Amino acid sequence: MEVFANKKPKFKLRHTHYILISIASAILFVGLLVLVFGTRTPTPHLVSIVDGHQPLDAPIEVHFDWPVSREVEVTITPTVFGTVSYGDAVVQDQLMRELTFTPEVTWLPDTTYEVSLKHVGSALPTFDGATEYSLTFTTPSVSTVTAVSPTADEPIRADTSWQVSLDRPLTDFSDMSFSLSPEMALDVAPTEDELGYTVTPQQKLSQGTVYTLTASRIDRRYVFGTADVAVQSDPVELFSEEYTVREAPGVESCVPLGDKVALNCPILGTI
């Protein structure tokens, strides 16, 4: 009996030791969770960028590397009106990882926008609370004239056609128009590579006349997701140059002069 009486206190001591270790491990684990999640703030990333630019006809898509609440406030500068939708829901109607902003009208070309995200709250309480972020993106430029041939350095022929080169192909968001003054009808045909146009007068130019060739671009914005034009710009002049058409050939001098000339007299003329 004395042997069993001596072992029982040792068992209680060992059991108490295990309990203390378990409690300490649990406290350590909870502390690590607080350290990891309490200091983690969700970071947004723009994923709708293509070749360094935001497409004119695409919504902006923001992905978060950590679930956030749906209380995010989205503001875009210059001012853009649109709707916000959510995706990749972690908790239905509560937490999400994806945010999409769809504008009412397609984006302006060659413009830098700033996206302000306010009240970005983590899925778990953090030491910092809600966070604010600012993201920027740029839309692509539209086509412009880079060269016109022939140049206006020398007189042109009466049957001249112009080759107009662009820096990039035209898209559905812009059109080119050409005019000649004094007014004359023109045939305009795109080049095979879609990087230019051939501009040909429908009749010969008048010799000795000065003509002005003008190239303009009209920009359009659409109701988002449709083919309905929301805004169309006035013509934007890209190129304007004066060209002088060569004079018709004429007689500069003629000898001999007079009413009477011998039958065998040579006549010399300069054109």
C-alpha positions, 0 to 999 in steps of 0.5 A: 500500500505504501508503494501506490501511495507514493506514485499517486502524487507523481501522477498528479504532478505530471498531469498538471505539467501537461496542462500548463504546457497545453495552456502555454502552447494555446496562448502562443498560438493565439498570439501568433494568430493575432500577430499575423492577422492583426497586422495584415492589411489587404492590398489592392491590385489593378488586374484589368491593365493590358500592355500598360494601359486600361482599355477604353471599353473595359471596366477596371478590376481590382483584386485584393490579396486578402478578403475585405468587407463590402464597405469600400468607397470608390472615387475616380478622378477625373470624375466618372460615374458608374457602378460597383460590383463584387466577385470571389465572395468569401462570405455571401454578401459580406466579404469579397476579394474582387471589386469591379467598377463599370463606367457609364461611358467608355473612358477618355483616351490618353488620360490618367485616372486616379482610383481612391479606395476608402474604408478598405476593411480586413476580414478580421479585426486589425490594429490599423483598422480600415485603410485607404489606397490610391491607384492610378491607370492611363488609357491608350492614345488615339491615332495621330498623323506622323507624316504626309507625302509629298511635302509642300517644299516643291510644287506638286503635279495636277494628278497628285495623290497624298500618302498620310501616315498614322502612328497607330491604326484607327479604332472604333473610337475615332474617325479620320476626315480629309478636306481640300480647299478650294473645295474638291471631292476626295477619294480616301482609301486606307492602306493595307497595314491600316497605318495610313490613307491614300487621299486622291482628288476626284479630278485633276488639280488646277495648275498654278493654284494653291490648295490646302489639305487638312486632316482631322480626327473625330473622337467618340465615346460610347454608352458602356457595353453598347454601340450607342454614341454617348459623346462625339467631339468636334473635328480635331485638326491634326494636319494642315498644309498648303500645296502649289500646283505646277504652272502649265507649260508656256512659251518664254521666248520666240525668235524671230518676232514680227509679221514677216519671216523668211521661208527658210528662217529657223524659229527658236522658242523657249518653253 
